[in-house]
Amino acid sequence: MVPFLTAENVLAAVSPERAVEAVREGFIAYAKGEWTMPPKIYVAAYPNGDFRAMPAIGAGHATLKWVTSFPVNLERGLPTVKAIVLVSDAETGMPVAVLEGSALTALRTGAAAVLAAETLGRRKAKTVAVIGAGVNGKATARTFLARGREVMIWDLDSERARAAAEELGATVAADREEALAADIVATVTPAYEPLISESFLRPGQHVSLMGADGPGKCEIDPREIARTHVFCDEWAQASHAGELQHSVREHLVKREQVTQLGDVLAGLAPGRANGKEITTFDSTGLAIQDLALALAVLEQVGELENVLELPL
């Protein structure tokens, strides 16, 4: 019998604080070559959305996440993102567990946004804003709050922003401009048009760009990201399907200008140079992050209640 871990199980097993540390461990293991992952595979179902297959292997386990991104589902009252994660023993190939992947995705998205902000933001940064109050936006705000930060939230849907703020104990930004003026900003939207225009960001700001994870998505003007110190989760993925796809296509940013976050965390590359520098982090979501979170969940399986079992 193989355990099937529901969203409730996943969230009970891993706190936002533990998620940050697990994702940190995953980034470092990947940067050191201890964990590996093939490129993310996209299966288009446009114009409605797409499917993604995300495999990874490390720490004696292999994982595969099958995840959807269907923004049109908002109009249908359905989740934009649904996912399932399969975990196998890397020595025998035998199944170890099946996890509900949407909760795992939200946890690691929030963790990556906050980890990047803590690593790349300036030390005296005070104000924090999250743009987007969907599932992953709320997870990001929740993680910042768990790390002792005060957070303001903004969303195109003001009612959704207010509901998220009330649920989490955050505040609501008066408008998008107030949110984008924060010392640390995390954008967690499905936008295809820039939220951040050219020459908008001011010295010392950090922005975790979490929304652009597929062809055409865009949260910042390509010329604006080009004038910042750019970091990403993984160059090949970010330059083809992340925020960087636009600036790379327009020859505004080259490979040598971009640093992978894992290299900074592993001490293989420098991070922020000074307090006046503007830093940006392009996150596309990595399979090694899913692996790291899945392992963290499995550590707690024996402590969880109401775990289902499958005859696999």
C-alpha positions as protocol buffer text, in pm:
chain_id: "A"
residue {
  index: 1
  type: MET
  ca { x: 0 y: 0 z: 0 }
}
residue {
  index: 2
  type: VAL
  ca { x: 121 y: 351 z: -88 }
}
residue {
  index: 3
  type: PRO
  ca { x: 11 y: 661 z: 104 }
}
residue {
  index: 4
  type: PHE
  ca { x: -194 y: 924 z: -78 }
}
residue {
  index: 5
  type: LEU
  ca { x: -139 y: 1260 z: 89 }
}
residue {
  index: 6
  type: THR
  ca { x: -420 y: 1511 z: 45 }
}
residue {
  index: 7
  type: ALA
  ca { x: -382 y: 1888 z: 39 }
}
residue {
  index: 8
  type: GLU
  ca { x: -474 y: 1889 z: 408 }
}
residue {
  index: 9
  type: ASN
  ca { x: -202 y: 1631 z: 480 }
}
residue {
  index: 10
  type: VAL
  ca { x: 57 y: 1833 z: 288 }
}
residue {
  index: 11
  type: LEU
  ca { x: -23 y: 2157 z: 470 }
}
residue {
  index: 12
  type: ALA
  ca { x: -29 y: 1981 z: 806 }
}
residue {
  index: 13
  type: ALA
  ca { x: 311 y: 1822 z: 740 }
}
residue {
  index: 14
  type: VAL
  ca { x: 505 y: 2129 z: 628 }
}
residue {
  index: 15
  type: SER
  ca { x: 481 y: 2478 z: 776 }
}
residue {
  index: 16
  type: PRO
  ca { x: 570 y: 2785 z: 565 }
}
residue {
  index: 17
  type: GLU
  ca { x: 893 y: 2818 z: 765 }
}
residue {
  index: 18
  type: ARG
  ca { x: 991 y: 2457 z: 697 }
}
residue {
  index: 19
  type: ALA
  ca { x: 901 y: 2504 z: 330 }
}
residue {
  index: 20
  type: VAL
  ca { x: 1151 y: 2791 z: 300 }
}
residue {
  index: 21
  type: GLU
  ca { x: 1429 y: 2576 z: 445 }
}
residue {
  index: 22
  type: ALA
  ca { x: 1337 y: 2275 z: 229 }
}
residue {
  index: 23
  type: VAL
  ca { x: 1341 y: 2486 z: -88 }
}
residue {
  index: 24
  type: ARG
  ca { x: 1675 y: 2635 z: 20 }
}
residue {
  index: 25
  type: GLU
  ca { x: 1814 y: 2280 z: 55 }
}
residue {
  index: 26
  type: GLY
  ca { x: 1681 y: 2188 z: -288 }
}
residue {
  index: 27
  type: PHE
  ca { x: 1837 y: 2491 z: -458 }
}
residue {
  index: 28
  type: ILE
  ca { x: 2174 y: 2419 z: -300 }
}
residue {
  index: 29
  type: ALA
  ca { x: 2166 y: 2047 z: -388 }
}
residue {
  index: 30
  type: TYR
  ca { x: 2086 y: 2134 z: -749 }
}
residue {
  index: 31
  type: ALA
  ca { x: 2357 y: 2403 z: -767 }
}
residue {
  index: 32
  type: LYS
  ca { x: 2612 y: 2150 z: -641 }
}
residue {
  index: 33
  type: GLY
  ca { x: 2505 y: 1889 z: -894 }
}
residue {
  index: 34
  type: GLU
  ca { x: 2372 y: 1651 z: -628 }
}
residue {
  index: 35
  type: TRP
  ca { x: 2016 y: 1667 z: -766 }
}
residue {
  index: 36
  type: THR
  ca { x: 1917 y: 1673 z: -1132 }
}
residue {
  index: 37
  type: MET
  ca { x: 1609 y: 1751 z: -1338 }
}
residue {
  index: 38
  type: PRO
  ca { x: 1532 y: 1732 z: -1710 }
}
residue {
  index: 39
  type: PRO
  ca { x: 1367 y: 2037 z: -1871 }
}
residue {
  index: 40
  type: LYS
  ca { x: 1002 y: 2100 z: -1789 }
}
residue {
  index: 41
  type: ILE
  ca { x: 775 y: 1961 z: -2062 }
}
residue {
  index: 42
  type: TYR
  ca { x: 483 y: 2177 z: -2180 }
}
residue {
  index: 43
  type: VAL
  ca { x: 178 y: 2023 z: -2346 }
}
residue {
  index: 44
  type: ALA
  ca { x: -25 y: 2306 z: -2498 }
}
residue {
  index: 45
  type: ALA
  ca { x: -403 y: 2319 z: -2470 }
}
residue {
  index: 46
  type: TYR
  ca { x: -426 y: 2679 z: -2588 }
}
residue {
  index: 47
  type: PRO
  ca { x: -606 y: 2913 z: -2570 }
}
residue {
  index: 48
  type: ASN
  ca { x: -740 y: 2769 z: -2245 }
}
residue {
  index: 49
  type: GLY
  ca { x: -412 y: 2667 z: -2078 }
}
residue {
  index: 50
  type: ASP
  ca { x: -145 y: 2401 z: -2071 }
}
residue {
  index: 51
  type: PHE
  ca { x: -19 y: 2087 z: -1899 }
}
residue {
  index: 52
  type: ARG
  ca { x: 333 y: 2049 z: -1757 }
}
residue {
  index: 53
  type: ALA
  ca { x: 539 y: 1741 z: -1667 }
}
residue {
  index: 54
  type: MET
  ca { x: 817 y: 1808 z: -1415 }
}
residue {
  index: 55
  type: PRO
  ca { x: 1058 y: 1523 z: -1321 }
}
residue {
  index: 56
  type: ALA
  ca { x: 1348 y: 1537 z: -1076 }
}
residue {
  index: 57
  type: ILE
  ca { x: 1580 y: 1298 z: -892 }
}
residue {
  index: 58
  type: GLY
  ca { x: 1786 y: 1337 z: -577 }
}
residue {
  index: 59
  type: ALA
  ca { x: 1833 y: 1220 z: -218 }
}
residue {
  index: 60
  type: GLY
  ca { x: 1742 y: 864 z: -314 }
}
residue {
  index: 61
  type: HIS
  ca { x: 1404 y: 958 z: -460 }
}
residue {
  index: 62
  type: ALA
  ca { x: 1257 y: 1054 z: -796 }
}
residue {
  index: 63
  type: THR
  ca { x: 948 y: 1271 z: -840 }
}
residue {
  index: 64
  type: LEU
  ca { x: 717 y: 1360 z: -1125 }
}
residue {
  index: 65
  type: LYS
  ca { x: 463 y: 1641 z: -1103 }
}
residue {
  index: 66
  type: TRP
  ca { x: 181 y: 1660 z: -1357 }
}
residue {
  index: 67
  type: VAL
  ca { x: 41 y: 2012 z: -1326 }
}
residue {
  index: 68
  type: THR
  ca { x: -206 y: 2228 z: -1516 }
}
residue {
  index: 69
  type: SER
  ca { x: -227 y: 2604 z: -1570 }
}
residue {
  index: 70
  type: PHE
  ca { x: -571 y: 2703 z: -1699 }
}
residue {
  index: 71
  type: PRO
  ca { x: -639 y: 3076 z: -1629 }
}
residue {
  index: 72
  type: VAL
  ca { x: -979 y: 3050 z: -1801 }
}
residue {
  index: 73
  type: ASN
  ca { x: -1094 y: 2835 z: -1510 }
}
residue {
  index: 74
  type: LEU
  ca { x: -1145 y: 3148 z: -1302 }
}
residue {
  index: 75
  type: GLU
  ca { x: -1446 y: 3226 z: -1518 }
}
residue {
  index: 76
  type: ARG
  ca { x: -1579 y: 2873 z: -1459 }
}
residue {
  index: 77
  type: GLY
  ca { x: -1538 y: 2868 z: -1084 }
}
residue {
  index: 78
  type: LEU
  ca { x: -1261 y: 2607 z: -1115 }
}
residue {
  index: 79
  type: PRO
  ca { x: -901 y: 2615 z: -984 }
}
residue {
  index: 80
  type: THR
  ca { x: -643 y: 2764 z: -1220 }
}
residue {
  index: 81
  type: VAL
  ca { x: -381 y: 2513 z: -1106 }
}
residue {
  index: 82
  type: LYS
  ca { x: -425 y: 2144 z: -1024 }
}
residue {
  index: 83
  type: ALA
  ca { x: -143 y: 1899 z: -976 }
}
residue {
  index: 84
  type: ILE
  ca { x: -44 y: 1555 z: -857 }
}
residue {
  index: 85
  type: VAL
  ca { x: 305 y: 1442 z: -752 }
}
residue {
  index: 86
  type: LEU
  ca { x: 435 y: 1087 z: -776 }
}
residue {
  index: 87
  type: VAL
  ca { x: 730 y: 987 z: -555 }
}
residue {
  index: 88
  type: SER
  ca { x: 941 y: 677 z: -627 }
}
residue {
  index: 89
  type: ASP
  ca { x: 1240 y: 507 z: -468 }
}
residue {
  index: 90
  type: ALA
  ca { x: 1536 y: 593 z: -693 }
}
residue {
  index: 91
  type: GLU
  ca { x: 1711 y: 262 z: -619 }
}
residue {
  index: 92
  type: THR
  ca { x: 1426 y: 22 z: -687 }
}
residue {
  index: 93
  type: GLY
  ca { x: 1183 y: 231 z: -890 }
}
residue {
  index: 94
  type: MET
  ca { x: 902 y: 134 z: -654 }
}
residue {
  index: 95
  type: PRO
  ca { x: 631 y: 391 z: -575 }
}
residue {
  index: 96
  type: VAL
  ca { x: 669 y: 557 z: -234 }
}
residue {
  index: 97
  type: ALA
  ca { x: 382 y: 807 z: -219 }
}
residue {
  index: 98
  type: VAL
  ca { x: 130 y: 1010 z: -416 }
}
residue {
  index: 99
  type: LEU
  ca { x: 75 y: 1372 z: -314 }
}
residue {
  index: 100
  type: GLU
  ca { x: -189 y: 1628 z: -401 }
}
residue {
  index: 101
  type: GLY
  ca { x: 28 y: 1876 z: -586 }
}
residue {
  index: 102
  type: SER
  ca { x: -161 y: 2206 z: -581 }
}
residue {
  index: 103
  type: ALA
  ca { x: -98 y: 2262 z: -210 }
}
residue {
  index: 104
  type: LEU
  ca { x: 265 y: 2158 z: -261 }
}
residue {
  index: 105
  type: THR
  ca { x: 294 y: 2407 z: -551 }
}
residue {
  index: 106
  type: ALA
  ca { x: 153 y: 2688 z: -338 }
}
residue {
  index: 107
  type: LEU
  ca { x: 389 y: 2608 z: -51 }
}
residue {
  index: 108
  type: ARG
  ca { x: 700 y: 2605 z: -268 }
}
residue {
  index: 109
  type: THR
  ca { x: 593 y: 2916 z: -463 }
}
residue {
  index: 110
  type: GLY
  ca { x: 560 y: 3112 z: -142 }
}
residue {
  index: 111
  type: ALA
  ca { x: 884 y: 2967 z: -11 }
}
residue {
  index: 112
  type: ALA
  ca { x: 1080 y: 3055 z: -327 }
}
residue {
  index: 113
  type: ALA
  ca { x: 945 y: 3412 z: -334 }
}
residue {
  index: 114
  type: VAL
  ca { x: 1039 y: 3471 z: 28 }
}
residue {
  index: 115
  type: LEU
  ca { x: 1373 y: 3291 z: 7 }
}
residue {
  index: 116
  type: ALA
  ca { x: 1472 y: 3508 z: -289 }
}
residue {
  index: 117
  type: ALA
  ca { x: 1360 y: 3823 z: -108 }
}
residue {
  index: 118
  type: GLU
  ca { x: 1553 y: 3733 z: 207 }
}
residue {
  index: 119
  type: THR
  ca { x: 1863 y: 3644 z: 5 }
}
residue {
  index: 120
  type: LEU
  ca { x: 1859 y: 3935 z: -241 }
}
residue {
  index: 121
  type: GLY
  ca { x: 1668 y: 4213 z: -65 }
}
residue {
  index: 122
  type: ARG
  ca { x: 1863 y: 4485 z: 113 }
}
residue {
  index: 123
  type: ARG
  ca { x: 1912 y: 4441 z: 485 }
}
residue {
  index: 124
  type: LYS
  ca { x: 1713 y: 4751 z: 584 }
}
residue {
  index: 125
  type: ALA
  ca { x: 1412 y: 4664 z: 368 }
}
residue {
  index: 126
  type: LYS
  ca { x: 1096 y: 4721 z: 572 }
}
residue {
  index: 127
  type: THR
  ca { x: 778 y: 4721 z: 363 }
}
residue {
  index: 128
  type: VAL
  ca { x: 653 y: 4409 z: 182 }
}
residue {
  index: 129
  type: ALA
  ca { x: 377 y: 4382 z: -78 }
}
residue {
  index: 130
  type: VAL
  ca { x: 225 y: 4087 z: -259 }
}
residue {
  index: 131
  type: ILE
  ca { x: 51 y: 4153 z: -591 }
}
residue {
  index: 132
  type: GLY
  ca { x: -210 y: 3886 z: -658 }
}
residue {
  index: 133
  type: ALA
  ca { x: -445 y: 3729 z: -405 }
}
residue {
  index: 134
  type: GLY
  ca { x: -500 y: 3389 z: -562 }
}
residue {
  index: 135
  type: VAL
  ca { x: -391 y: 3059 z: -409 }
}
residue {
  index: 136
  type: ASN
  ca { x: -20 y: 3114 z: -472 }
}
residue {
  index: 137
  type: GLY
  ca { x: -37 y: 3483 z: -384 }
}
residue {
  index: 138
  type: LYS
  ca { x: -194 y: 3398 z: -49 }
}
residue {
  index: 139
  type: ALA
  ca { x: 71 y: 3132 z: 8 }
}
residue {
  index: 140
  type: THR
  ca { x: 340 y: 3393 z: -57 }
}
residue {
  index: 141
  type: ALA
  ca { x: 181 y: 3642 z: 181 }
}
residue {
  index: 142
  type: ARG
  ca { x: 138 y: 3369 z: 444 }
}
residue {
  index: 143
  type: THR
  ca { x: 507 y: 3279 z: 418 }
}
residue {
  index: 144
  type: PHE
  ca { x: 620 y: 3642 z: 456 }
}
residue {
  index: 145
  type: LEU
  ca { x: 394 y: 3673 z: 762 }
}
residue {
  index: 146
  type: ALA
  ca { x: 535 y: 3351 z: 908 }
}
residue {
  index: 147
  type: ARG
  ca { x: 882 y: 3500 z: 872 }
}
residue {
  index: 148
  type: GLY
  ca { x: 778 y: 3800 z: 1084 }
}
residue {
  index: 149
  type: ARG
  ca { x: 705 y: 4050 z: 807 }
}
residue {
  index: 150
  type: GLU
  ca { x: 409 y: 4283 z: 783 }
}
residue {
  index: 151
  type: VAL
  ca { x: 245 y: 4243 z: 443 }
}
residue {
  index: 152
  type: MET
  ca { x: 10 y: 4444 z: 225 }
}
residue {
  index: 153
  type: ILE
  ca { x: -184 y: 4280 z: -57 }
}
residue {
  index: 154
  type: TRP
  ca { x: -318 y: 4418 z: -383 }
}
residue {
  index: 155
  type: ASP
  ca { x: -525 y: 4245 z: -649 }
}
residue {
  index: 156
  type: LEU
  ca { x: -724 y: 4360 z: -952 }
}
residue {
  index: 157
  type: ASP
  ca { x: -1023 y: 4214 z: -767 }
}
residue {
  index: 158
  type: SER
  ca { x: -1044 y: 4439 z: -461 }
}
residue {
  index: 159
  type: GLU
  ca { x: -1288 y: 4207 z: -285 }
}
residue {
  index: 160
  type: ARG
  ca { x: -1049 y: 3916 z: -323 }
}
residue {
  index: 161
  type: ALA
  ca { x: -765 y: 4128 z: -186 }
}
residue {
  index: 162
  type: ARG
  ca { x: -973 y: 4227 z: 117 }
}
residue {
  index: 163
  type: ALA
  ca { x: -1081 y: 3869 z: 182 }
}
residue {
  index: 164
  type: ALA
  ca { x: -721 y: 3744 z: 161 }
}
residue {
  index: 165
  type: ALA
  ca { x: -598 y: 4020 z: 392 }
}
residue {
  index: 166
  type: GLU
  ca { x: -866 y: 3943 z: 650 }
}
residue {
  index: 167
  type: GLU
  ca { x: -794 y: 3569 z: 632 }
}
residue {
  index: 168
  type: LEU
  ca { x: -419 y: 3611 z: 674 }
}
residue {
  index: 169
  type: GLY
  ca { x: -392 y: 3915 z: 900 }
}
residue {
  index: 170
  type: ALA
  ca { x: -241 y: 4140 z: 632 }
}
residue {
  index: 171
  type: THR
  ca { x: -341 y: 4485 z: 511 }
}
residue {
  index: 172
  type: VAL
  ca { x: -476 y: 4598 z: 174 }
}
residue {
  index: 173
  type: ALA
  ca { x: -274 y: 4839 z: -40 }
}
residue {
  index: 174
  type: ALA
  ca { x: -465 y: 5149 z: -144 }
}
residue {
  index: 175
  type: ASP
  ca { x: -373 y: 5089 z: -508 }
}
residue {
  index: 176
  type: ARG
  ca { x: -124 y: 4910 z: -730 }
}
residue {
  index: 177
  type: GLU
  ca { x: 123 y: 5198 z: -714 }
}
residue {
  index: 178
  type: GLU
  ca { x: 141 y: 5179 z: -334 }
}
residue {
  index: 179
  type: ALA
  ca { x: 203 y: 4806 z: -348 }
}
residue {
  index: 180
  type: LEU
  ca { x: 470 y: 4835 z: -617 }
}
residue {
  index: 181
  type: ALA
  ca { x: 651 y: 5102 z: -415 }
}
residue {
  index: 182
  type: ALA
  ca { x: 726 y: 4859 z: -128 }
}
residue {
  index: 183
  type: ASP
  ca { x: 1088 y: 4773 z: -46 }
}
residue {
  index: 184
  type: ILE
  ca { x: 1014 y: 4408 z: -127 }
}
residue {
  index: 185
  type: VAL
  ca { x: 752 y: 4313 z: -387 }
}
residue {
  index: 186
  type: ALA
  ca { x: 630 y: 3971 z: -494 }
}
residue {
  index: 187
  type: THR
  ca { x: 415 y: 3954 z: -807 }
}
residue {
  index: 188
  type: VAL
  ca { x: 206 y: 3637 z: -825 }
}
residue {
  index: 189
  type: THR
  ca { x: -27 y: 3688 z: -1120 }
}
residue {
  index: 190
  type: PRO
  ca { x: -118 y: 3525 z: -1453 }
}
residue {
  index: 191
  type: ALA
  ca { x: -48 y: 3854 z: -1635 }
}
residue {
  index: 192
  type: TYR
  ca { x: 34 y: 3876 z: -2005 }
}
residue {
  index: 193
  type: GLU
  ca { x: 91 y: 4253 z: -1987 }
}
residue {
  index: 194
  type: PRO
  ca { x: 353 y: 4421 z: -1765 }
}
residue {
  index: 195
  type: LEU
  ca { x: 246 y: 4527 z: -1416 }
}
residue {
  index: 196
  type: ILE
  ca { x: 578 y: 4707 z: -1372 }
}
residue {
  index: 197
  type: SER
  ca { x: 655 y: 4963 z: -1641 }
}
residue {
  index: 198
  type: GLU
  ca { x: 989 y: 5092 z: -1764 }
}
residue {
  index: 199
  type: SER
  ca { x: 1183 y: 5311 z: -1517 }
}
residue {
  index: 200
  type: PHE
  ca { x: 931 y: 5243 z: -1238 }
}
residue {
  index: 201
  type: LEU
  ca { x: 1147 y: 5063 z: -981 }
}
residue {
  index: 202
  type: ARG
  ca { x: 1357 y: 5270 z: -744 }
}
residue {
  index: 203
  type: PRO
  ca { x: 1707 y: 5203 z: -604 }
}
residue {
  index: 204
  type: GLY
  ca { x: 1719 y: 4939 z: -331 }
}
residue {
  index: 205
  type: GLN
  ca { x: 1401 y: 4753 z: -424 }
}
residue {
  index: 206
  type: HIS
  ca { x: 1374 y: 4380 z: -471 }
}
residue {
  index: 207
  type: VAL
  ca { x: 1103 y: 4211 z: -680 }
}
residue {
  index: 208
  type: SER
  ca { x: 1027 y: 3838 z: -681 }
}
residue {
  index: 209
  type: LEU
  ca { x: 853 y: 3778 z: -1016 }
}
residue {
  index: 210
  type: MET
  ca { x: 657 y: 3457 z: -961 }
}
residue {
  index: 211
  type: GLY
  ca { x: 385 y: 3464 z: -1226 }
}
residue {
  index: 212
  type: ALA
  ca { x: 553 y: 3421 z: -1564 }
}
residue {
  index: 213
  type: ASP
  ca { x: 591 y: 3045 z: -1597 }
}
residue {
  index: 214
  type: GLY
  ca { x: 481 y: 2985 z: -1954 }
}
residue {
  index: 215
  type: PRO
  ca { x: 499 y: 3127 z: -2307 }
}
residue {
  index: 216
  type: GLY
  ca { x: 377 y: 3486 z: -2336 }
}
residue {
  index: 217
  type: LYS
  ca { x: 332 y: 3557 z: -1965 }
}
residue {
  index: 218
  type: CYS
  ca { x: 480 y: 3887 z: -1846 }
}
residue {
  index: 219
  type: GLU
  ca { x: 478 y: 4089 z: -1521 }
}
residue {
  index: 220
  type: ILE
  ca { x: 753 y: 4344 z: -1592 }
}
residue {
  index: 221
  type: ASP
  ca { x: 856 y: 4548 z: -1896 }
}
residue {
  index: 222
  type: PRO
  ca { x: 1155 y: 4377 z: -2064 }
}
residue {
  index: 223
  type: ARG
  ca { x: 1348 y: 4704 z: -2058 }
}
residue {
  index: 224
  type: GLU
  ca { x: 1286 y: 4744 z: -1686 }
}
residue {
  index: 225
  type: ILE
  ca { x: 1415 y: 4401 z: -1587 }
}
residue {
  index: 226
  type: ALA
  ca { x: 1719 y: 4466 z: -1809 }
}
residue {
  index: 227
  type: ARG
  ca { x: 1827 y: 4759 z: -1591 }
}
residue {
  index: 228
  type: THR
  ca { x: 1821 y: 4549 z: -1271 }
}
residue {
  index: 229
  type: HIS
  ca { x: 2057 y: 4290 z: -1125 }
}
residue {
  index: 230
  type: VAL
  ca { x: 1877 y: 3980 z: -1250 }
}
residue {
  index: 231
  type: PHE
  ca { x: 1856 y: 3644 z: -1072 }
}
residue {
  index: 232
  type: CYS
  ca { x: 1650 y: 3341 z: -1171 }
}
residue {
  index: 233
  type: ASP
  ca { x: 1570 y: 2991 z: -1050 }
}
residue {
  index: 234
  type: GLU
  ca { x: 1716 y: 2819 z: -1359 }
}
residue {
  index: 235
  type: TRP
  ca { x: 1848 y: 2994 z: -1668 }
}
residue {
  index: 236
  type: ALA
  ca { x: 1731 y: 2755 z: -1943 }
}
residue {
  index: 237
  type: GLN
  ca { x: 1378 y: 2744 z: -1811 }
}
residue {
  index: 238
  type: ALA
  ca { x: 1354 y: 3115 z: -1727 }
}
residue {
  index: 239
  type: SER
  ca { x: 1494 y: 3231 z: -2061 }
}
residue {
  index: 240
  type: HIS
  ca { x: 1249 y: 3017 z: -2258 }
}
residue {
  index: 241
  type: ALA
  ca { x: 928 y: 3029 z: -2055 }
}
residue {
  index: 242
  type: GLY
  ca { x: 983 y: 3273 z: -1769 }
}
residue {
  index: 243
  type: GLU
  ca { x: 992 y: 3649 z: -1731 }
}
residue {
  index: 244
  type: LEU
  ca { x: 1328 y: 3657 z: -1909 }
}
residue {
  index: 245
  type: GLN
  ca { x: 1186 y: 3514 z: -2233 }
}
residue {
  index: 246
  type: HIS
  ca { x: 1093 y: 3865 z: -2349 }
}
residue {
  index: 247
  type: SER
  ca { x: 1416 y: 4048 z: -2263 }
}
residue {
  index: 248
  type: VAL
  ca { x: 1625 y: 3762 z: -2406 }
}
residue {
  index: 249
  type: ARG
  ca { x: 1424 y: 3760 z: -2730 }
}
residue {
  index: 250
  type: GLU
  ca { x: 1474 y: 4137 z: -2761 }
}
residue {
  index: 251
  type: HIS
  ca { x: 1849 y: 4096 z: -2691 }
}
residue {
  index: 252
  type: LEU
  ca { x: 1824 y: 4311 z: -2377 }
}
residue {
  index: 253
  type: VAL
  ca { x: 1964 y: 4049 z: -2138 }
}
residue {
  index: 254
  type: LYS
  ca { x: 2238 y: 3791 z: -2195 }
}
residue {
  index: 255
  type: ARG
  ca { x: 2321 y: 3473 z: -2005 }
}
residue {
  index: 256
  type: GLU
  ca { x: 2628 y: 3624 z: -1838 }
}
residue {
  index: 257
  type: GLN
  ca { x: 2410 y: 3897 z: -1682 }
}
residue {
  index: 258
  type: VAL
  ca { x: 2188 y: 3651 z: -1493 }
}
residue {
  index: 259
  type: THR
  ca { x: 2273 y: 3458 z: -1176 }
}
residue {
  index: 260
  type: GLN
  ca { x: 2090 y: 3146 z: -1059 }
}
residue {
  index: 261
  type: LEU
  ca { x: 1963 y: 3177 z: -702 }
}
residue {
  index: 262
  type: GLY
  ca { x: 2099 y: 2835 z: -607 }
}
residue {
  index: 263
  type: ASP
  ca { x: 2451 y: 2950 z: -693 }
}
residue {
  index: 264
  type: VAL
  ca { x: 2415 y: 3239 z: -449 }
}
residue {
  index: 265
  type: LEU
  ca { x: 2276 y: 3013 z: -175 }
}
residue {
  index: 266
  type: ALA
  ca { x: 2558 y: 2761 z: -231 }
}
residue {
  index: 267
  type: GLY
  ca { x: 2823 y: 3034 z: -213 }
}
residue {
  index: 268
  type: LEU
  ca { x: 2919 y: 2987 z: -577 }
}
residue {
  index: 269
  type: ALA
  ca { x: 2817 y: 3336 z: -694 }
}
residue {
  index: 270
  type: PRO
  ca { x: 2763 y: 3680 z: -536 }
}
residue {
  index: 271
  type: GLY
  ca { x: 2419 y: 3820 z: -464 }
}
residue {
  index: 272
  type: ARG
  ca { x: 2319 y: 4183 z: -417 }
}
residue {
  index: 273
  type: ALA
  ca { x: 2616 y: 4417 z: -461 }
}
residue {
  index: 274
  type: ASN
  ca { x: 2498 y: 4710 z: -249 }
}
residue {
  index: 275
  type: GLY
  ca { x: 2197 y: 4878 z: -88 }
}
residue {
  index: 276
  type: LYS
  ca { x: 2113 y: 5089 z: -391 }
}
residue {
  index: 277
  type: GLU
  ca { x: 2101 y: 4806 z: -643 }
}
residue {
  index: 278
  type: ILE
  ca { x: 1763 y: 4692 z: -778 }
}
residue {
  index: 279
  type: THR
  ca { x: 1734 y: 4313 z: -772 }
}
residue {
  index: 280
  type: THR
  ca { x: 1481 y: 4095 z: -952 }
}
residue {
  index: 281
  type: PHE
  ca { x: 1418 y: 3722 z: -928 }
}
residue {
  index: 282
  type: ASP
  ca { x: 1257 y: 3538 z: -1218 }
}
residue {
  index: 283
  type: SER
  ca { x: 1084 y: 3226 z: -1087 }
}
residue {
  index: 284
  type: THR
  ca { x: 939 y: 2964 z: -1320 }
}
residue {
  index: 285
  type: GLY
  ca { x: 900 y: 2686 z: -1062 }
}
residue {
  index: 286
  type: LEU
  ca { x: 1143 y: 2396 z: -1057 }
}
residue {
  index: 287
  type: ALA
  ca { x: 1096 y: 2022 z: -1022 }
}
residue {
  index: 288
  type: ILE
  ca { x: 1373 y: 2015 z: -761 }
}
residue {
  index: 289
  type: GLN
  ca { x: 1157 y: 2244 z: -544 }
}
residue {
  index: 290
  type: ASP
  ca { x: 874 y: 1991 z: -568 }
}
residue {
  index: 291
  type: LEU
  ca { x: 1119 y: 1715 z: -477 }
}
residue {
  index: 292
  type: ALA
  ca { x: 1241 y: 1911 z: -175 }
}
residue {
  index: 293
  type: LEU
  ca { x: 888 y: 1972 z: -49 }
}
residue {
  index: 294
  type: ALA
  ca { x: 779 y: 1614 z: -115 }
}
residue {
  index: 295
  type: LEU
  ca { x: 1069 y: 1486 z: 94 }
}
residue {
  index: 296
  type: ALA
  ca { x: 978 y: 1728 z: 372 }
}
residue {
  index: 297
  type: VAL
  ca { x: 621 y: 1595 z: 367 }
}
residue {
  index: 298
  type: LEU
  ca { x: 739 y: 1233 z: 375 }
}
residue {
  index: 299
  type: GLU
  ca { x: 946 y: 1308 z: 685 }
}
residue {
  index: 300
  type: GLN
  ca { x: 620 y: 1370 z: 871 }
}
residue {
  index: 301
  type: VAL
  ca { x: 401 y: 1091 z: 729 }
}
residue {
  index: 302
  type: GLY
  ca { x: 408 y: 895 z: 1053 }
}
residue {
  index: 303
  type: GLU
  ca { x: 272 y: 1195 z: 1243 }
}
residue {
  index: 304
  type: LEU
  ca { x: -21 y: 1267 z: 1011 }
}
residue {
  index: 305
  type: GLU
  ca { x: -382 y: 1168 z: 1065 }
}
residue {
  index: 306
  type: ASN
  ca { x: -634 y: 1040 z: 810 }
}
residue {
  index: 307
  type: VAL
  ca { x: -378 y: 938 z: 549 }
}
residue {
  index: 308
  type: LEU
  ca { x: -535 y: 741 z: 264 }
}
residue {
  index: 309
  type: GLU
  ca { x: -360 y: 438 z: 114 }
}
residue {
  index: 310
  type: LEU
  ca { x: -359 y: 318 z: -245 }
}
residue {
  index: 311
  type: PRO
  ca { x: -299 y: -41 z: -357 }
}
residue {
  index: 312
  type: LEU
  ca { x: -17 y: 39 z: -600 }
}
